[in-house]
Amino acid sequence: MKSVDLFIPIYLNQQIVFDLIAMLEDGFSQLSTIKTSATETESQKSGTNVSIGVSQVLALFGISLTGERGKEKGAQEQTEVSQEKVHTPTSLFAKLRLILNERQLLKRINTQEEIKKLASGQFVEFRAVLKKNPLVDALEGIKQLKEIAVMFTDNESGALKVRKRGEGERPQDDNQLIMQQLDGMLTALTQPNSLELIGEMLDIPGVKAVLSAKLDYFSDRNAQEIIDGEFRVFGKIIRVIGSSRDTIKLLRKTSFGQFDRRIFDLLASGFEGLEIAFESFPELITEIKGPVLQIIPIAIFT
């Protein structure tokens, strides 16, 4: 067994794991009983010492022979031990991964040539550095930095100062309006209980993966610990894009999906005048160019 087989899942879609195990094994049992038995045998012996009078030749040497009769009585006692084995979601995933590997249904992606042979519907595993949806990440960064800037900015003079508790504020100043706009955009760009991740493959530079994950399947519903970390991704392909001329649109599930890309260029120009801590306004990425895989993630682990 390799260390990679003793993994720690950060994300695990238990529903899919249970369904796949049930399909592969015609149902499954999370609880099994194992019975073992042992047999103990006790032997008893009884004998008689006999002094044999033999020929005169032996008598001359004072030799006597001792014979022994023996018989054994066997007594058997049987002991039965009952044990219960319980599977956890992680151990079931390990079993699923082993079965798919043994049946050659799992493709491990390590080279550029393997990308060309992939097709929708295949199970894959690869190493990647994971990041949040870059568009959402950029807007969240703008919002956080703007919140910090508001704490230190005097709206009337533009001078920096620390606001003291109790100081009056105009309820609808420019900063508040901008914050409301950012909140509205982030709400429109994100789906409830959903998180889109972008993975940069470590073994194949230049190839990316788009993962649509569910927050419920992260440990403690916390997805922050996977950001910028190196992990293994196990999932099923739903789309393969091999050419850089094709893209996966990051707005496809949002209310902005039907809008032209230029609306975000206008958004960027509108925010460029803000006095926030950016040397230059971050690029608002709305699509990922090929080569790229679109994946339903089943597990993200280390």
C-alpha positions as CSV (number, residue, x, y, z in Angstrom):
1,M,0.0,0.0,0.0
2,K,1.3,3.5,-0.9
3,S,0.9,6.6,1.2
4,V,-1.4,8.1,-1.5
5,D,-3.8,5.2,-0.7
6,L,-4.1,6.4,2.9
7,F,-5.6,9.7,2.1
8,I,-7.4,12.5,3.9
9,P,-10.5,13.8,2.0
10,I,-11.1,17.5,2.1
11,Y,-14.2,17.1,-0.1
12,L,-16.2,13.9,-0.5
13,N,-19.5,13.6,-2.3
14,Q,-20.9,10.7,-0.2
15,Q,-24.1,10.4,-2.2
16,I,-22.3,9.6,-5.4
17,V,-19.9,7.2,-3.6
18,F,-22.8,5.2,-2.1
19,D,-24.7,5.0,-5.4
20,L,-21.6,3.8,-7.3
21,I,-20.7,1.1,-4.8
22,A,-24.3,-0.1,-4.8
23,M,-24.3,-0.3,-8.6
24,L,-21.0,-2.1,-8.7
25,E,-21.8,-4.7,-6.0
26,D,-25.5,-5.1,-6.4
27,G,-26.1,-3.3,-3.2
28,F,-23.7,-3.0,-0.2
29,S,-23.7,-3.4,3.5
30,Q,-22.2,-0.9,5.8
31,L,-22.3,-3.3,8.7
32,S,-21.0,-6.9,8.5
33,T,-20.7,-9.6,11.1
34,I,-17.7,-11.9,11.1
35,K,-17.7,-15.2,13.1
36,T,-14.6,-17.2,14.0
37,S,-14.4,-20.5,15.9
38,A,-11.5,-22.2,17.7
39,T,-11.2,-25.8,18.8
40,E,-9.3,-26.9,21.9
41,T,-8.3,-30.6,22.4
42,E,-7.3,-32.2,25.7
43,S,-5.5,-35.6,25.7
44,Q,-5.3,-38.1,28.6
45,K,-2.9,-41.0,28.8
46,S,-2.8,-44.1,31.0
47,G,0.0,-46.6,31.0
48,T,1.4,-49.7,32.9
49,N,5.1,-50.2,33.6
50,V,5.9,-53.9,33.0
51,S,9.2,-55.6,33.9
52,I,9.8,-58.2,31.4
53,G,11.7,-61.4,32.2
54,V,13.6,-62.2,29.1
55,S,16.2,-64.7,28.0
56,Q,19.2,-65.5,30.1
57,V,21.3,-63.4,27.8
58,L,19.6,-60.3,28.8
59,A,19.3,-61.4,32.4
60,L,23.0,-61.6,32.6
61,F,23.3,-57.9,31.9
62,G,20.5,-57.0,34.3
63,I,18.3,-55.4,31.7
64,S,14.6,-55.0,32.2
65,L,12.3,-53.5,29.5
66,T,9.5,-51.2,30.3
67,G,6.4,-51.2,28.2
68,E,3.6,-48.6,28.3
69,R,0.1,-48.8,27.1
70,G,-1.6,-45.6,26.3
71,K,-5.0,-44.4,25.3
72,E,-6.2,-40.9,24.5
73,K,-9.5,-39.4,25.4
74,G,-10.3,-36.3,23.4
75,A,-12.4,-33.5,24.6
76,Q,-13.3,-30.6,22.2
77,E,-14.5,-27.2,23.2
78,Q,-15.7,-24.7,20.5
79,T,-15.5,-21.0,21.0
80,E,-17.3,-18.6,18.7
81,V,-16.3,-14.9,18.4
82,S,-18.5,-12.4,16.7
83,Q,-17.1,-9.1,15.3
84,E,-18.7,-6.2,13.6
85,K,-17.0,-4.2,10.8
86,V,-18.3,-0.8,10.0
87,H,-17.5,1.2,6.8
88,T,-17.1,4.9,6.9
89,P,-17.8,7.1,3.8
90,T,-14.0,7.5,3.4
91,S,-13.4,3.7,3.5
92,L,-16.2,3.2,1.0
93,F,-14.6,5.7,-1.3
94,A,-11.2,3.9,-1.0
95,K,-13.1,0.7,-1.9
96,L,-14.7,2.4,-4.9
97,R,-11.4,3.8,-6.1
98,L,-9.8,0.3,-5.8
99,I,-12.6,-1.4,-7.7
100,L,-12.5,1.1,-10.6
101,N,-8.8,0.8,-10.8
102,E,-8.9,-3.0,-10.9
103,R,-11.5,-2.9,-13.6
104,Q,-9.5,-0.3,-15.5
105,L,-12.3,2.2,-15.4
106,L,-10.1,4.9,-13.8
107,K,-7.9,7.1,-15.9
108,R,-4.9,8.8,-14.2
109,I,-3.9,11.9,-16.1
110,N,-0.1,12.4,-16.2
111,T,0.8,13.4,-19.8
112,Q,-0.5,15.7,-22.6
113,E,-1.2,12.6,-24.8
114,E,-3.6,11.2,-22.3
115,I,-5.7,14.4,-22.5
116,K,-6.4,13.7,-26.2
117,K,-7.7,10.2,-25.4
118,L,-10.2,11.4,-22.8
119,A,-14.0,11.5,-23.4
120,S,-17.0,12.6,-21.5
121,G,-18.3,10.1,-19.0
122,Q,-14.8,8.7,-17.9
123,F,-13.6,8.6,-14.3
124,V,-10.3,10.5,-13.9
125,E,-7.8,11.3,-11.2
126,F,-5.1,14.0,-11.4
127,R,-3.0,16.4,-9.3
128,A,-3.9,20.1,-9.3
129,V,-3.5,23.4,-7.6
130,L,-7.1,24.6,-6.8
131,K,-8.3,28.2,-6.9
132,K,-11.8,29.8,-6.6
133,N,-13.7,31.1,-9.6
134,P,-11.3,34.0,-10.5
135,L,-14.2,36.4,-11.3
136,V,-15.9,35.9,-7.9
137,D,-12.5,35.9,-6.2
138,A,-11.6,39.3,-7.8
139,L,-14.9,40.9,-6.7
140,E,-14.6,39.5,-3.2
141,G,-11.1,41.0,-3.0
142,I,-12.4,44.4,-4.2
143,K,-15.2,44.3,-1.6
144,Q,-12.8,43.4,1.3
145,L,-10.3,46.1,0.4
146,K,-13.0,48.6,-0.1
147,E,-14.4,47.8,3.4
148,I,-10.9,48.4,4.8
149,A,-10.5,51.6,2.9
150,V,-13.9,53.0,4.1
151,M,-12.7,52.5,7.7
152,F,-9.8,54.9,7.2
153,T,-11.2,57.4,4.7
154,D,-12.8,60.7,5.5
155,N,-15.5,61.0,2.8
156,E,-15.6,64.8,2.7
157,S,-11.9,65.6,2.6
158,G,-10.6,62.4,1.1
159,A,-7.9,62.3,3.8
160,L,-7.1,59.1,5.5
161,K,-8.1,58.8,9.2
162,V,-9.3,56.2,11.6
163,R,-13.1,56.6,12.2
164,K,-14.0,56.8,15.8
165,R,-17.0,55.0,17.2
166,G,-20.1,57.3,17.2
167,E,-18.9,59.6,14.4
168,G,-21.7,60.4,12.0
169,E,-21.9,59.0,8.5
170,R,-24.1,59.9,5.6
171,P,-26.3,56.8,5.1
172,Q,-26.2,56.8,1.3
173,D,-22.6,57.9,0.6
174,D,-20.7,56.8,-2.4
175,N,-18.9,54.0,-0.5
176,Q,-22.2,52.4,0.7
177,L,-23.5,52.5,-2.9
178,I,-20.5,50.8,-4.2
179,M,-20.7,48.1,-1.5
180,Q,-24.3,47.5,-2.4
181,Q,-23.4,47.1,-6.0
182,L,-20.6,44.6,-5.2
183,D,-23.0,42.6,-3.0
184,G,-25.6,42.5,-5.7
185,M,-23.1,41.3,-8.3
186,L,-21.7,38.6,-6.0
187,T,-25.2,37.4,-5.3
188,A,-25.9,37.2,-9.0
189,L,-22.6,35.4,-9.8
190,T,-22.8,32.7,-7.1
191,Q,-25.2,29.8,-6.7
192,P,-26.6,28.8,-3.2
193,N,-24.6,25.9,-1.8
194,S,-22.3,25.8,-4.8
195,L,-18.7,26.6,-5.4
196,E,-16.8,26.6,-8.7
197,L,-13.1,25.8,-8.5
198,I,-10.4,26.1,-11.2
199,G,-7.7,23.5,-11.1
200,E,-4.3,24.0,-12.7
201,M,-2.9,20.5,-13.4
202,L,0.6,19.9,-11.9
203,D,1.7,17.1,-14.2
204,I,0.5,18.9,-17.4
205,P,1.3,22.6,-17.5
206,G,-1.2,24.7,-19.3
207,V,-4.1,22.3,-18.9
208,K,-6.9,23.3,-16.5
209,A,-10.0,21.8,-15.0
210,V,-13.3,23.4,-14.0
211,L,-14.9,21.8,-10.9
212,S,-18.5,22.4,-9.8
213,A,-18.5,21.5,-6.1
214,K,-21.2,21.5,-3.4
215,L,-20.5,23.2,-0.1
216,D,-22.2,20.4,1.9
217,Y,-19.5,17.9,1.0
218,F,-16.6,20.0,2.3
219,S,-15.3,19.2,5.8
220,D,-17.2,21.5,8.1
221,R,-18.6,23.2,5.0
222,N,-15.3,25.1,4.8
223,A,-13.7,25.3,1.4
224,Q,-11.0,27.8,2.3
225,E,-8.4,25.2,3.2
226,I,-8.2,23.9,-0.3
227,I,-7.5,27.2,-1.9
228,D,-4.0,27.3,-3.5
229,G,-3.2,23.9,-2.1
230,E,-1.9,20.8,-4.1
231,F,-4.5,18.1,-4.1
232,R,-5.6,15.0,-5.9
233,V,-9.0,15.3,-7.7
234,F,-11.2,12.3,-8.4
235,G,-14.2,12.9,-10.6
236,K,-16.1,12.2,-13.7
237,I,-15.7,14.2,-17.0
238,I,-18.7,15.9,-18.4
239,R,-16.9,17.9,-21.1
240,V,-13.4,17.9,-22.8
241,I,-12.1,20.9,-24.6
242,G,-8.8,20.3,-26.4
243,S,-8.5,23.5,-28.4
244,S,-7.7,27.0,-27.2
245,R,-10.3,28.4,-29.5
246,D,-13.1,26.9,-27.3
247,T,-13.8,27.9,-23.7
248,I,-15.9,27.1,-20.7
249,K,-17.9,30.1,-19.6
250,L,-17.8,30.8,-15.9
251,L,-21.0,32.8,-16.1
252,R,-23.0,29.9,-17.6
253,K,-25.0,29.1,-14.4
254,T,-25.6,32.7,-13.5
255,S,-28.0,35.5,-14.5
256,F,-25.1,37.1,-16.4
257,G,-24.8,34.0,-18.7
258,Q,-26.6,35.7,-21.6
259,F,-24.7,39.0,-21.3
260,D,-21.8,40.1,-23.5
261,R,-18.3,39.9,-22.1
262,R,-18.0,43.7,-22.6
263,I,-20.3,44.4,-19.6
264,F,-17.5,43.4,-17.3
265,D,-15.0,45.6,-19.2
266,L,-17.4,48.5,-18.4
267,L,-17.5,47.3,-14.8
268,A,-13.7,47.3,-14.6
269,S,-13.5,50.8,-16.0
270,G,-16.1,52.0,-13.5
271,F,-14.1,50.8,-10.6
272,E,-10.7,52.0,-11.8
273,G,-11.2,55.4,-10.2
274,L,-11.7,53.9,-6.7
275,E,-9.0,54.8,-4.2
276,I,-8.5,51.2,-3.0
277,A,-5.3,49.2,-2.6
278,F,-4.8,48.0,-6.1
279,E,-1.7,49.0,-8.2
280,S,-3.9,48.0,-11.2
281,F,-7.4,46.7,-11.3
282,P,-7.5,42.9,-11.4
283,E,-8.5,41.2,-14.7
284,L,-12.1,40.0,-14.5
285,I,-11.9,36.5,-16.1
286,T,-15.2,35.2,-17.4
287,E,-14.1,32.1,-19.3
288,I,-11.4,29.4,-19.2
289,K,-9.7,28.7,-22.6
290,G,-8.8,25.1,-23.6
291,P,-7.3,22.7,-23.2
292,V,-9.6,22.3,-20.2
293,L,-11.8,19.6,-18.6
294,Q,-15.1,20.1,-17.0
295,I,-15.4,17.8,-14.0
296,I,-18.1,16.7,-11.5
297,P,-15.8,16.2,-8.5
298,I,-16.4,13.2,-6.3
299,A,-13.4,13.6,-4.0
300,I,-10.6,16.1,-3.4
301,F,-8.0,14.6,-1.1
302,T,-4.4,14.7,0.0
